[in-house]
Amino acid sequence: MSSATVERNRSGFSFAAYVTCLNGIVWREALRFLHQRERFVSALVRPLVWLFIFAAGFRQVLGISIIPPYETYILYEVYIAPGLMAMIQLFNGMQSSLSMVYDREMGNMRTLLVSPLPRWYLLFCKLLAGTAVSLLQVYAFLAIAWFWDIAPPPIGYLTVLPALILSGLMLGALGMLISSGIKQLENFAGVMNFVIFPMFFASSALYPLWRVQESSPMLYYVCLFNPFTHAVELIRFALYGQANWISLAVVGGCAAAFMIGAIYAYDPSRGLIRRGPAGGET
């Protein structure tokens, strides 16, 4: 099929066709998640271990003073809860990108990426599907954390939803951008370790930035310019019905930049995914 024919077919799709494509990709991701129960359990075990064991051990050592958005002194486990919510989304974004590596080589995305539908739309649908799955995981974590006396204002469960969507899109787009240059699953596992742990530990997820600044000014600036820090703070403020406008701008800008980079990288004529010779890929 010539490029002119493909472009003509792409421009001829109706709105219903785009909605059908979105529903298909989202439902496929949701069904995969429901059938992989161990994935759901592992997504909750990781933050719950931090909440029940790590936070309990450091509760007295790392007490938190009154800082926005909190209006009184809080326990350490209350402080790290937004960071653990963002951690769930970070790991989910990387796991979704890991499946993208497999699907691109041997699964359904291999077929979808050469379909007449716009490639950017297919990638965006995949990103939305991964974000929707992460929302289920985060709210399940909040339900369990409620029994641990981590109970934000009732309205916070609703006001945090837009922040979770935006942060999920940013972290998912980052994972998608990273996956664009990975050819084998074995290589992606190593890349995840060089992305997930530095982003998580060099952020405000486990300790406020003013404490970091007291001990290491250089590390403070690393944390300050870490997009994950702003995702955590966006969730933290939204959970208490407030808006952190700086974090909102950073997360929104990074989400757009990562998504544009992923679309460019998945373009076989310009990006990192290039067509191989006839008969297979290099």
NUKOLLUM-868181 format. One record per atom (N, C-alpha, C, O): residue in three letters; y, x, z. Coordinates in steps of 0.001 Angstrom, whole numbers, padded with zeros to 6 digits, always signed. Layout:
! NUKOLLUM-868181
alaYXZ;...
This chain:
! NUKOLLUM-868181
met-001186+000848+000000;met+000000+000000+000000;met+001238+000885+000000;met+001355+001799+000816;ser+002150+000615-000907;ser+003350+001436-001023;ser+004300+001131+000130;ser+004221+000080+000767;ser+005213+002093+000383;ser+006182+001909+001466;ser+007099+000724+001198;ser+007503+000029+002130;ala+007432+000489-000069;ala+008293-000647-000400;ala+007609-001965-000080;ala+008250-002905+000391;thr+006293-002034-000338;thr+005544-003250-000036;thr+005461-003479+001460;thr+005585-004610+001930;val+005246-002386+002220;val+005168-002501+003662;val+006480-003009+004241;val+006481-003886+005104;glu+007607-002455+003765;glu+008902-002888+004266;glu+009165-004344+003916;glu+009763-005079+004702;arg+008717-004761+002736;arg+008914-006151+002334;arg+008095-007084+003220;arg+008558-008159+003602;asn+006865-006658+003542;asn+006022-007477+004413;asn+006596-007559+005819;asn+006555-008608+006462;arg+007136-006429+006290;arg+007699-006427+007631;arg+008890-007367+007742;arg+009057-008044+008757;ser+009703-007410+006722;ser+010889-008260+006762;ser+010549-009723+006597;ser+011394-010585+006836;gly+009284-010031+006179;gly+008913-011411+005928;gly+008258-012103+007104;gly+007877-013267+006977;phe+008107-011440+008252;phe+007454-012039+009400;phe+008378-013046+010068;phe+009584-012829+010184;ser+007785-014156+010505;ser+008544-015187+011205;ser+008601-014872+012692;ser+007911-013982+013187;phe+009442-015625+013388;phe+009557-015447+014840;phe+008229-015746+015521;phe+007852-015071+016478;ala+007519-016760+015025;ala+006222-017109+015614;ala+005224-015968+015479;ala+004389-015768+016361;ala+005303-015221+014386;ala+004384-014094+014200;ala+004648-013001+015231;ala+003715-012396+015759;tyr+005918-012757+015511;tyr+006250-011751+016519;tyr+005784-012199+017908;tyr+005287-011386+018687;val+005943-013487+018217;val+005507-014011+019511;val+003986-013930+019627;val+003457-013604+020690;thr+003290-014225+018539;thr+001828-014136+018549;thr+001368-012708+018811;thr+000422-012478+019564;cys+002040-011763+018189;cys+001720-010354+018413;cys+001948-009965+019867;cys+001109-009297+020473;leu+003075-010381+020428;leu+003386-010074+021820;leu+002347-010675+022755;leu+001866-009998+023664;asn+001993-011946+022539;asn+000996-012601+023381;asn-000350-011888+023305;asn-001024-011703+024318;gly-000734-011487+022086;gly-002020-010830+021918;gly-002096-009512+022672;gly-003091-009238+023342;ile-001059-008699+022572;ile-001072-007393+023229;ile-000996-007550+024744;ile-001696-006851+025477;val-000138-008478+025224;val-000007-008681+026666;val-001298-009227+027262;val-001745-008765+028311;trp-001897-010209+026594;trp-003131-010783+027109;trp-004265-009774+027094;trp-005096-009763+028003;arg-004313-008926+026075;arg-005358-007910+026020;arg-005212-006935+027185;arg-006202-006554+027810;glu-003987-006538+027471;glu-003760-005616+028586;glu-004082-006290+029910;glu-004635-005654+030807;ala-003742-007570+030045;ala-004032-008294+031285;ala-005530-008463+031491;ala-006029-008286+032603;leu-006251-008804+030428;leu-007702-008961+030540;leu-008378-007635+030854;leu-009318-007581+031647;arg-007900-006579+030236;arg-008458-005249+030546;arg-008251-004924+032018;arg-009141-004379+032672;phe-007080-005258+032532;phe-006787-004982+033935;phe-007678-005819+034857;phe-008182-005309+035858;leu-007874-007092+034527;leu-008698-007963+035358;leu-010157-007544+035343;leu-010850-007684+036351;his-010633-007035+034221;his-012027-006613+034118;his-012268-005254+034770;his-013406-004918+035099;gln-011214-004476+034956;gln-011340-003169+035602;gln-010860-003297+037046;gln-009759-002865+037390;arg-011709-003901+037888;arg-011301-004164+039273;arg-011046-002879+040039;arg-010200-002833+040932;glu-011791-001826+039680;glu-011567-000571+040389;glu-010168-000030+040119;glu-009607+000671+040960;arg-009601-000343+038967;arg-008230+000077+038669;arg-007251-000620+039592;arg-006293-000005+040061;phe-007481-001902+039860;phe-006605-002650+040760;phe-006721-002123+042181;phe-005719-001974+042880;val-007955-001841+042607;val-008172-001340+043962;val-007538+000038+044126;val-006866+000295+045124;ser-007746+000924+043155;ser-007199+002276+043254;ser-005673+002256+043239;ser-005030+003091+043876;ala-005094+001293+042505;ala-003634+001195+042468;ala-003061+000823+043822;ala-001926+001186+044132;leu-003833+000096+044644;leu-003363-000306+045965;leu-003752+000689+047052;leu-003021+000865+048026;val-004905+001339+046887;val-005367+002260+047925;val-004386+003414+048095;val-004087+003814+049220;arg-003886+003949+046989;arg-002999+005119+047044;arg-001739+004845+047893;arg-001480+005603+048828;pro-000956+003807+047611;pro+000235+003559+048447;pro-000108+003099+049856;pro+000643+003372+050793;leu-001230+002404+050020;leu-001585+001943+051355;leu-001992+003105+052258;leu-001740+003071+053462;val-002617+004129+051687;val-002940+005318+052469;val-001654+005982+052967;val-001572+006397+054123;trp-000651+006079+052087;trp+000639+006639+052494;trp+001281+005767+053566;trp+001885+006281+054508;leu+001154+004465+053429;leu+001817+003549+054357;leu+001141+003546+055721;leu+001823+003605+056744;phe-000171+003480+055756;phe-000884+003312+057016;phe-001149+004634+057735;phe-001208+004660+058965;ile-001309+005721+057000;ile-001671+006994+057622;ile-000476+007948+057669;ile-000086+008415+058739;phe+000097+008231+056505;phe+001206+009189+056459;phe+002402+008676+057255;phe+002969+009407+058067;ala+002781+007435+057025;ala+003959+006884+057717;ala+003735+006793+059216;ala+004656+007032+059997;ala+002502+006443+059631;ala+002221+006350+061065;ala+002317+007716+061730;ala+002780+007822+062866;gly+001884+008761+061033;gly+001910+010092+061600;gly+003310+010670+061695;gly+003595+011463+062592;phe+004194+010276+060770;phe+005542+010846+060729;phe+006607+009867+061234;phe+007801+010109+061058;arg+006191+008787+061846;arg+007160+007772+062274;arg+008173+008339+063270;arg+009372+008080+063163;gln+007684+009107+064232;gln+008585+009644+065245;gln+009362+010854+064759;gln+010483+011101+065205;val+008765+011611+063841;val+009401+012836+063361;val+010521+012540+062373;val+011555+013207+062370;leu+010301+011533+061536;leu+011236+011249+060452;leu+011888+009887+060631;leu+011835+009043+059736;gly+012496+009675+061774;gly+013232+008442+061974;gly+014426+008360+061034;gly+015020+009383+060694;ile+014777+007165+060619;ile+015834+006965+059628;ile+017044+006335+060308;ile+016926+005325+061002;ser+018202+006940+060101;ser+019437+006395+060655;ser+019923+005229+059794;ser+019274+004843+058822;ile+021051+004691+060163;ile+021597+003546+059428;ile+022220+004037+058132;ile+023259+004697+058146;ile+021595+003721+057033;ile+022103+004060+055708;ile+021980+002828+054825;ile+021076+002018+055030;pro+022864+002667+053852;pro+022750+001520+052948;pro+021392+001560+052227;pro+020906+002640+051891;pro+020790+000413+051993;pro+021275-000954+052241;pro+020908-001502+053618;pro+021089-002692+053875;tyr+020394-000643+054510;tyr+019955-001100+055828;tyr+021162-001225+056753;tyr+022088-000416+056703;glu+021133-002236+057583;glu+022233-002505+058488;glu+021899-002138+059924;glu+022718-002337+060820;thr+020714-001607+060151;thr+020303-001180+061478;thr+019299-000057+061332;thr+018894+000281+060220;tyr+018895+000522+062449;tyr+017860+001554+062394;tyr+016539+000927+061956;tyr+016212-000200+062328;ile+015794+001678+061162;ile+014547+001154+060609;ile+013415+002131+060887;ile+013643+003317+061124;leu+012212+001620+060855;leu+011038+002467+060974;leu+010815+003215+059664;leu+011293+002810+058604;tyr+010086+004299+059767;tyr+009874+005137+058590;tyr+009085+004401+057517;tyr+009357+004570+056328;glu+008108+003583+057920;glu+007306+002870+056918;glu+008152+001853+056149;glu+007862+001555+054991;val+009185+001326+056785;val+010077+000414+056068;val+010859+001186+055015;val+011103+000679+053920;tyr+011249+002405+055345;tyr+012024+003208+054388;tyr+011197+003584+053167;tyr+011693+003508+052043;ile+009945+003988+053366;ile+009164+004499+052230;ile+008556+003387+051377;ile+008014+003666+050307;ala+008634+002129+051830;ala+008027+001032+051067;ala+008571+000941+049638;ala+007766+000812+048716;pro+009898+001002+049391;pro+010381+000968+047995;pro+009876+002147+047171;pro+009585+001996+045985;gly+009769+003328+047798;gly+009245+004485+047081;gly+007797+004297+046695;gly+007381+004730+045620;leu+007017+003655+047557;leu+005614+003399+047238;leu+005489+002340+046142;leu+004563+002393+045333;met+006409+001387+046110;met+006420+000408+045026;met+006685+001096+043690;met+006040+000801+042684;ala+007649+002023+043701;ala+007940+002767+042478;ala+006778+003694+042113;ala+006524+003930+040931;met+006071+004221+043119;met+004915+005068+042843;met+003824+004287+042124;met+003171+004815+041224;ile+003627+003034+042517;ile+002649+002190+041834;ile+003002+002071+040362;ile+002131+002162+039497;gln+004287+001865+040080;gln+004714+001733+038690;gln+004601+003051+037935;gln+004291+003066+036744;leu+004854+004155+038631;leu+004745+005462+037985;leu+003306+005743+037577;leu+003053+006153+036443;phe+002363+005528+038485;phe+000965+005767+038159;phe+000478+004781+037107;phe-000301+005149+036228;asn+000930+003526+037187;asn+000509+002549+036185;asn+001043+002915+034807;asn+000336+002773+033808;gly+002302+003392+034746;gly+002860+003803+033465;gly+002083+004944+032851;gly+001878+004970+031637;met+001644+005894+033672;met+000865+007017+033156;met-000535+006592+032756;met-001064+007073+031753;gln-001151+005687+033533;gln-002482+005204+033186;gln-002452+004383+031901;gln-003359+004473+031074;ser-001397+003581+031741;ser-001252+002812+030509;ser-001095+003734+029314;ser-001624+003458+028237;ser-000368+004830+029500;ser-000210+005801+028419;ser-001511+006544+028149;ser-001788+006934+027014;leu-002312+006740+029204;leu-003618+007357+029017;leu-004496+006489+028131;leu-005200+006997+027258;ser-004456+005172+028355;ser-005212+004268+027486;ser-004634+004255+026081;ser-005348+004016+025107;met-003320+004518+025981;met-002677+004581+024666;met-003238+005735+023845;met-003415+005608+022634;val-003521+006868+024502;val-004105+008009+023808;val-005461+007626+023236;val-005770+007960+022092;tyr-006275+006925+024025;tyr-007594+006498+023565;tyr-007483+005454+022461;tyr-008141+005555+021426;asp-006633+004437+022697;asp-006505+003362+021703;asp-005946+003877+020385;asp-006302+003376+019318;arg-005071+004876+020455;arg-004471+005403+019228;arg-005496+006133+018369;arg-005390+006148+017143;glu-006485+006737+019017;glu-007478+007509+018285;glu-008691+006669+017903;glu-009229+006820+016805;met-009136+005766+018822;met-010379+005043+018582;met-010307+003554+018863;met-011264+002835+018574;gly-009202+003064+019417;gly-009121+001668+019818;gly-008281+000816+018894;gly-008065+001157+017731;asn-007801-000321+019440;asn-007102-001285+018604;asn-005724-000813+018170;asn-005231-001246+017129;met-005079+000080+018954;met-003751+000542+018562;met-003805+001369+017285;met-002805+001479+016575;arg-004950+001945+016989;arg-005104+002687+015742;arg-004896+001762+014552;arg-004318+002150+013537;thr-005383+000520+014697;thr-005203-000474+013637;thr-003804-001068+013668;thr-003180-001255+012624;leu-003311-001365+014870;leu-001999-001996+014984;leu-000881-001102+014460;leu+000064-001586+013837;leu-000987+000205+014713;leu+000087+001107+014319;leu+000230+001253+012810;leu+001257+001734+012331;val-000793+000843+012051;val-000693+000882+010587;val-000559-000522+010011;val-000664-000713+008799;ser-000326-001511+010886;ser-000148-002877+010409;ser+001270-003044+009860;ser+002134-002200+010096;pro+001503-004132+009128;pro+002857-004352+008567;pro+003927-004620+009616;pro+005117-004511+009317;leu+003530-004968+010842;leu+004526-005212+011885;leu+005298-003931+012187;leu+004731-002841+012104;pro+006576-004038+012535;pro+007371-002837+012851;pro+006738-002052+013990;pro+006318-002616+015000;arg+006679-000750+013803;arg+006042+000100+014807;arg+006781+000035+016140;arg+006150+000045+017197;trp+008124-000030+016099;trp+008883-000082+017342;trp+008540-001339+018135;trp+008519-001313+019366;tyr+008271-002442+017428;tyr+007949-003685+018117;tyr+006572-003604+018765;tyr+006379-004103+019873;leu+005622-002985+018090;leu+004284-002830+018655;leu+004328-001983+019920;leu+003679-002307+020915;leu+005091-000904+019879;leu+005213-000050+021057;leu+005918-000778+022191;leu+005555-000621+023356;phe+006930-001577+021849;phe+007650-002320+022881;phe+006743-003377+023518;phe+006813-003604+024726;cys+005902-004018+022721;cys+004949-004992+023265;cys+003972-004318+024218;cys+003658-004849+025283;lys+003496-003143+023822;lys+002598-002376+024691;lys+003298-002010+025987;lys+002682-002040+027052;leu+004563-001669+025912;leu+005336-001317+027092;leu+005525-002526+028003;leu+005394-002408+029221;leu+005829-003680+027428;leu+005975-004900+028223;leu+004673-005273+028909;leu+004677-005706+030061;ala+003561-005106+028207;ala+002262-005435+028789;ala+001963-004550+029993;ala+001498-005036+031024;gly+002228-003248+029864;gly+002008-002353+030993;gly+002913-002668+032164;gly+002492-002568+033316;thr+004165-003053+031885;thr+005100-003413+032950;thr+004647-004673+033676;thr+004764-004760+034899;ala+004130-005653+032932;ala+003642-006886+033544;ala+002483-006603+034501;ala+002402-007195+035577;val+001596-005707+034108;val+000479-005335+034978;val+000983-004656+036243;val+000464-004906+037331;ser+001990-003801+036107;ser+002525-003113+037282;ser+003174-004095+038258;ser+003135-003875+039469;leu+003767-005169+037747;leu+004373-006176+038631;leu+003317-006841+039505;leu+003559-007096+040685;leu+002150-007122+038936;leu+001064-007711+039727;leu+000646-006764+040840;leu+000409-007196+041968;gln+000556-005490+040534;gln+000161-004507+041535;gln+001201-004386+042646;gln+000852-004307+043824;val+002471-004373+042269;val+003536-004208+043268;val+003589-005407+044209;val+003719-005231+045420;tyr+003490-006617+043675;tyr+003572-007791+044542;tyr+002328-007921+045418;tyr+002408-008442+046530;ala+001179-007451+044929;ala-000006-007411+045790;ala+000209-006439+046950;ala-000198-006711+048079;phe+000855-005300+046662;phe+001178-004339+047711;phe+002156-004941+048719;phe+001991-004749+049924;leu+003160-005661+048248;leu+004122-006290+049154;leu+003452-007330+050053;leu+003812-007486+051220;ala+002474-008036+049489;ala+001769-009037+050289;ala+000988-008383+051427;ala+000954-008906+052541;ile+000363-007246+051147;ile-000379-006530+052191;ile+000595-005903+053186;ile+000358-005940+054394;ala+001696-005325+052681;ala+002674-004679+053556;ala+003327-005673+054509;ala+003786-005289+055584;trp+003372-006940+054127;trp+003961-007953+055002;trp+003227-008035+056337;trp+003843-008284+057373;phe+001903-007825+056313;phe+001118-007843+057552;phe+001355-006585+058381;phe+000918-006506+059530;trp+002049-005596+057800;trp+002382-004366+058495;trp+003845-004397+058945;trp+004453-003355+059190;asp+004396-005607+059048;asp+005778-005837+059494;asp+006806-005229+058548;asp+007908-004885+058975;ile+006466-005094+057281;ile+007444-004690+056270;ile+007835-005961+055530;ile+007213-006341+054538;ala+008872-006604+056033;ala+009253-007920+055524;ala+010743-007933+055207;ala+011558-008169+056099;pro+011112-007685+053959;pro+012514-007803+053566;pro+012954-009267+053616;pro+012118-010148+053815;pro+014236-009541+053440;pro+014678-010938+053400;pro+013899-011718+052332;pro+013579-011165+051280;pro+013596-012983+052590;pro+012808-013756+051620;pro+013381-013729+050208;pro+012629-013688+049233;ile+014707-013753+050092;ile+015319-013713+048768;ile+015050-012378+048078;ile+015127-012284+046853;gly+014736-011348+048860;gly+014498-010032+048294;gly+013295-009982+047366;gly+013267-009191+046423;tyr+012302-010824+047630;tyr+011126-010842+046756;tyr+011482-011324+045352;tyr+010781-011024+044385;leu+012571-012070+045254;leu+013016-012549+043949;leu+014040-011596+043332;leu+013976-011304+042138;thr+014976-011118+044134;thr+016028-010243+043593;thr+015480-008881+043163;thr+016100-008195+042351;val+014332-008490+043699;val+013771-007192+043331;val+013064-007253+041977;val+012783-006213+041383;leu+012776-008452+041486;leu+012025-008582+040237;leu+012728-007920+039049;leu+012079-007159+038333;pro+014034-008171+038797;pro+014684-007471+037671;pro+014656-005955+037823;pro+014495-005233+036839;ala+014814-005470+039053;ala+014760-004021+039268;ala+013378-003478+038960;ala+013251-002401+038379;leu+012347-004205+039340;leu+010976-003768+039055;leu+010703-003762+037557;leu+010029-002867+037049;ile+011221-004751+036857;ile+011017-004796+035410;ile+011678-003605+034736;ile+011081-002948+033884;leu+012925-003332+035129;leu+013657-002230+034505;leu+013024-000878+034839;leu+012872-000029+033961;ser+012658-000679+036102;ser+012019+000585+036472;ser+010645+000723+035827;ser+010248+001824+035447;gly+009911-000392+035698;gly+008619-000345+035021;gly+008758+000015+033557;gly+007935+000752+033014;leu+009800-000502+032914;leu+010048-000157+031511;leu+010392+001330+031370;leu+009928+001992+030442;met+011205+001850+032292;met+011581+003257+032204;met+010380+004167+032390;met+010176+005088+031599;leu+009584+003924+033420;leu+008440+004789+033700;leu+007350+004623+032645;leu+006677+005592+032293;gly+007170+003406+032138;gly+006208+003204+031065;gly+006630+003882+029777;gly+005802+004449+029064;ala+007942+003823+029474;ala+008446+004487+028271;ala+008323+006003+028392;ala+008066+006684+027399;leu+008504+006536+029598;leu+008316+007969+029809;leu+006869+008365+029536;leu+006607+009357+028855;gly+005936+007589+030070;gly+004532+007872+029810;gly+004177+007767+028346;gly+003386+008560+027835;met+004758+006789+027666;met+004506+006626+026237;met+005046+007803+025447;met+004415+008267+024497;leu+006228+008290+025847;leu+006808+009455+025179;leu+005921+010679+025367;leu+005715+011452+024431;ile+005401+010854+026564;ile+004519+011998+026826;ile+003222+011873+026032;ile+002723+012861+025494;ser+002675+010660+025958;ser+001399+010460+025263;ser+001508+010702+023770;ser+000496+010943+023110;ser+002723+010643+023220;ser+002881+010801+021769;ser+002479+012192+021302;ser+002092+012369+020147;gly+002566+013177+022185;gly+002217+014534+021791;gly+000845+014979+022249;gly+000480+016142+022079;ile+000066+014052+022840;ile-001249+014394+023363;ile-002317+013901+022406;ile-002319+012731+022024;lys-003221+014780+022019;lys-004279+014431+021084;lys-005609+014132+021776;lys-006428+013380+021247;gln-005827+014716+022957;gln-007096+014564+023652;gln-006850+014092+025077;gln-005856+014461+025703;leu-007782+013259+025589;leu-007635+012718+026929;leu-007634+013816+027991;leu-006943+013711+029004;glu-008423+014877+027747;glu-008506+015964+028727;glu-007138+016622+028932;glu-006796+017000+030053;asn-006370+016757+027878;asn-005055+017377+027990;asn-004074+016485+028741;asn-003197+016980+029450;phe-004220+015181+028586;phe-003274+014250+029208;phe-003399+014273+030729;phe-002403+014110+031435;ala-004617+014475+031240;ala-004798+014509+032695;ala-004003+015647+033310;ala-003420+015479+034382;gly-003967+016809+032654;gly-003188+017924+033165;gly-001702+017662+033105;gly-000965+018020+034025;val-001258+017042+032034;val+000169+016732+031899;val+000610+015748+032977;val+001724+015860+033489;met-000236+014791+033330;met+000096+013812+034364;met+000412+014506+035691;met+001351+014122+036389;asn-000378+015530+036036;asn-000145+016227+037301;asn+001179+016972+037314;asn+001786+017148+038370;phe+001628+017410+036144;phe+002894+018121+036070;phe+004083+017167+035986;phe+005232+017607+036030;val+003823+015886+035867;val+004900+014896+035786;val+004958+014029+037033;val+006025+013855+037622;ile+003812+013484+037438;ile+003797+012504+038522;ile+004219+013119+039852;ile+005135+012621+040507;phe+003558+014190+040247;phe+003818+014733+041581;phe+005214+015344+041720;phe+005862+015103+042739;pro+005713+016122+040751;pro+007105+016593+040891;pro+008118+015452+040937;pro+009072+015502+041713;met+007917+014427+040113;met+008853+013299+040113;met+008820+012573+041451;met+009863+012173+041967;phe+007634+012400+042012;phe+007504+011630+043247;phe+008042+012398+044449;phe+008810+011849+045240;phe+007651+013652+044594;phe+008048+014405+045774;phe+009505+014860+045704;phe+010158+014975+046742;ala+010024+015119+044519;ala+011428+015523+044380;ala+012290+014290+044149;ala+013005+014199+043151;ser+012217+013350+045074;ser+012969+012107+044965;ser+013282+011612+046365;ser+012968+012269+047357;ser+013898+010457+046429;ser+014224+009847+047721;ser+013140+008893+048181;ser+013385+008062+049056;ala+011952+008991+047614;ala+010875+008072+047970;ala+010390+008289+049395;ala+010075+007323+050090;leu+010322+009541+049846;leu+009760+009849+051156;leu+010805+010232+052193;leu+010525+010183+053391;tyr+012004+010612+051760;tyr+013031+011049+052694;tyr+014390+010831+052052;tyr+014532+011006+050842;pro+015387+010452+052834;pro+016729+010231+052271;pro+017328+011534+051775;pro+017001+012610+052275;leu+018205+011429+050793;leu+018757+012622+050163;leu+019644+013425+051113;leu+019781+014637+050946;trp+020244+012775+052099;trp+021104+013536+053008;trp+020286+014513+053844;trp+020783+015567+054240;arg+019013+014155+054114;arg+018139+015094+054825;arg+017767+016262+053921;arg+017683+017404+054373;val+017546+015976+052655;val+017219+017038+051705;val+018391+017992+051564;val+018210+019208+051502;gln+019602+017431+051512;gln+020791+018261+051346;gln+020988+019197+052534;gln+021459+020321+052363;glu+020633+018743+053738;glu+020770+019581+054917;glu+019858+020808+054862;glu+020221+021880+055345;ser+018675+020645+054271;ser+017701+021735+054258;ser+017768+022578+052996;ser+017541+023787+053057;ser+018074+021973+051854;ser+018091+022719+050594;ser+019056+022054+049619;ser+018700+021051+049001;pro+020264+022584+049465;pro+021225+022000+048510;pro+020701+022003+047078;pro+020978+021078+046315;met+019941+023041+046706;met+019414+023096+045344;met+018422+021973+045100;met+018469+021309+044064;leu+017516+021760+046063;leu+016556+020675+045927;leu+017259+019325+045931;leu+016799+018382+045287;tyr+018360+019228+046647;tyr+019130+017977+046670;tyr+019590+017593+045272;tyr+019496+016429+044884;tyr+020086+018565+044514;tyr+020561+018263+043166;tyr+019394+017967+042229;tyr+019528+017162+041307;val+018264+018606+042458;val+017068+018274+041672;val+016684+016814+041907;val+016397+016080+040961;cys+016682+016402+043166;cys+016354+015009+043491;cys+017401+014045+042940;cys+017075+012952+042476;leu+018664+014468+043001;leu+019754+013598+042562;leu+019675+013304+041074;leu+020004+012200+040641;phe+019240+014285+040285;phe+019155+014107+038837;phe+017761+013667+038388;phe+017481+013625+037190;asn+016911+013350+039316;asn+015573+012860+038994;asn+015644+011361+038708;asn+016048+010604+039591;pro+015272+010904+037518;pro+015332+009464+037226;pro+014505+008623+038190;pro+014840+007469+038455;phe+013421+009202+038717;phe+012578+008445+039646;phe+013336+008124+040929;phe+013127+007065+041520;thr+014213+009027+041367;thr+015045+008747+042539;thr+015867+007486+042334;thr+015965+006654+043236;his+016449+007342+041172;his+017289+006168+040903;his+016449+004912+040742;his+016914+003816+041057;ala+015218+005051+040257;ala+014320+003896+040215;ala+014004+003427+041633;ala+013984+002226+041903;val+013757+004371+042534;val+013477+004029+043932;val+014687+003351+044569;val+014548+002326+045236;glu+015867+003921+044366;glu+017065+003353+044987;glu+017418+001994+044393;glu+017910+001118+045104;leu+017175+001811+043117;leu+017418+000509+042499;leu+016524-000546+043137;leu+016975-001652+043435;ile+015253-000203+043345;ile+014325-001129+043989;ile+014712-001349+045451;ile+014666-002475+045946;arg+015093-000275+046138;arg+015441-000376+047560;arg+016602-001353+047783;arg+016524-002228+048645;phe+017676-001197+047002;phe+018841-002065+047173;phe+018518-003495+046741;phe+018927-004453+047397;ala+017782-003637+045633;ala+017460-004987+045143;ala+016567-005734+046122;ala+016633-006959+046214;leu+015732-005001+046854;leu+014843-005640+047823;leu+015631-006292+048951;leu+015115-007172+049641;tyr+016874-005869+049143;tyr+017736-006446+050179;tyr+018921-007192+049571;tyr+019955-007373+050214;gly+018751-007619+048325;gly+019738-008458+047680;gly+021016-007759+047305;gly+022052-008407+047161;gln+020973-006429+047138;gln+022159-005665+046784;gln+021923-004917+045475;gln+020787-004780+045020;ala+023000-004443+044886;ala+022916-003724+043611;ala+023453-002314+043785;ala+024536-002114+044334;asn+022695-001349+043320;asn+023144+000042+043254;asn+023512+000303+041797;asn+022641+000560+040967;trp+024800+000236+041492;trp+025232+000254+040095;trp+024986+001600+039422;trp+024707+001652+038225;ile+025086+002674+040173;ile+024825+003985+039580;ile+023352+004104+039186;ile+023027+004553+038086;ser+022476+003700+040088;ser+021047+003750+039782;ser+020699+002800+038641;ser+019845+003113+037811;leu+021354+001643+038595;leu+021120+000706+037507;leu+021473+001317+036162;leu+020730+001169+035191;ala+022611+002006+036106;ala+023023+002643+034853;ala+022076+003771+034465;ala+021731+003914+033292;val+021652+004574+035439;val+020759+005697+035143;val+019406+005200+034666;val+018881+005693+033668;val+018835+004228+035370;val+017514+003719+034993;val+017572+003038+033633;val+016687+003237+032801;gly+018617+002228+033399;gly+018747+001579+032097;gly+018922+002574+030970;gly+018306+002438+029913;gly+019771+003586+031193;gly+019980+004601+030163;gly+018734+005412+029888;gly+018420+005687+028730;cys+018007+005805+030942;cys+016774+006579+030755;cys+015703+005744+030070;cys+014960+006258+029234;ala+015614+004455+030415;ala+014631+003599+029764;ala+014891+003524+028262;ala+013960+003617+027462;ala+016159+003356+027882;ala+016502+003303+026455;ala+016231+004638+025779;ala+015700+004671+024669;ala+016590+005746+026439;ala+016384+007068+025840;ala+014908+007378+025668;ala+014500+007878+024620;phe+014096+007088+026688;phe+012663+007360+026599;phe+012010+006496+025520;phe+011134+006961+024791;met+012443+005230+025422;met+011855+004343+024423;met+012214+004780+023015;met+011362+004776+022127;ile+013470+005157+022803;ile+013885+005649+021484;ile+013117+006918+021136;ile+012684+007095+019998;gly+012949+007800+022119;gly+012179+009012+021880;gly+010734+008715+021535;gly+010168+009364+020655;ala+010114+007735+022216;ala+008728+007377+021925;ala+008597+006780+020532;ala+007644+007084+019815;ile+009551+005928+020137;ile+009510+005332+018800;ile+009629+006420+017739;ile+008918+006399+016734;tyr+010519+007356+017965;tyr+010680+008467+017025;tyr+009415+009316+016977;tyr+008967+009707+015899;ala+008834+009604+018151;ala+007655+010466+018209;ala+006439+009815+017575;ala+005580+010512+017037;tyr+006348+008487+017628;tyr+005205+007793+017041;tyr+005412+007470+015562;tyr+004540+006872+014930;asp+006546+007857+015015;asp+006781+007689+013590;asp+006074+008824+012849;asp+006470+009980+013002;pro+005047+008537+012055;pro+004273+009608+011401;pro+005080+010430+010411;pro+004682+011545+010073;ser+006215+009901+009936;ser+007006+010646+008955;ser+008029+011573+009597;ser+008561+012473+008948;arg+008303+011337+010916;arg+009343+012136+011560;arg+008913+012729+012891;arg+009353+013820+013254;gly+008054+012018+013627;gly+007780+012404+014997;gly+006608+013342+015151;gly+006261+014110+014254;leu+005998+013249+016349;leu+004927+014160+016709;leu+003576+013705+016184;leu+002654+014515+016094;ile+003432+012424+015833;ile+002180+011907+015305;ile+002262+011951+013788;ile+002928+011114+013178;arg+001605+012901+013185;arg+001702+013069+011741;arg+000361+012755+011094;arg-000709+012975+011662;arg+000472+012237+009892;arg-000745+011920+009150;arg-001454+013201+008744;arg-000832+014166+008299;gly-002762+013187+008907;gly-003565+014317+008471;gly-003999+014125+007041;gly-003590+013157+006400;pro-004814+015019+006522;pro-005322+014875+005169;pro-006268+013709+005060;pro-006742+013177+006064;ala-006536+013320+003849;ala-007388+012171+003603;ala-008739+012404+004252;ala-009311+013491+004162;gly-009241+011362+004910;gly-010540+011459+005540;gly-010466+011689+007031;gly-011514+011790+007669;gly-009313+011775+007612;gly-009203+011950+009058;gly-007880+012553+009436;gly-007038+012847+008587;glu-007714+012731+010723;glu-006485+013288+011265;glu-006736+014697+011713;glu-007853+015062+012078;thr-005665+015505+011684;thr-005788+016848+012180;thr-005504+016877+013678;thr-005558+017941+014295;
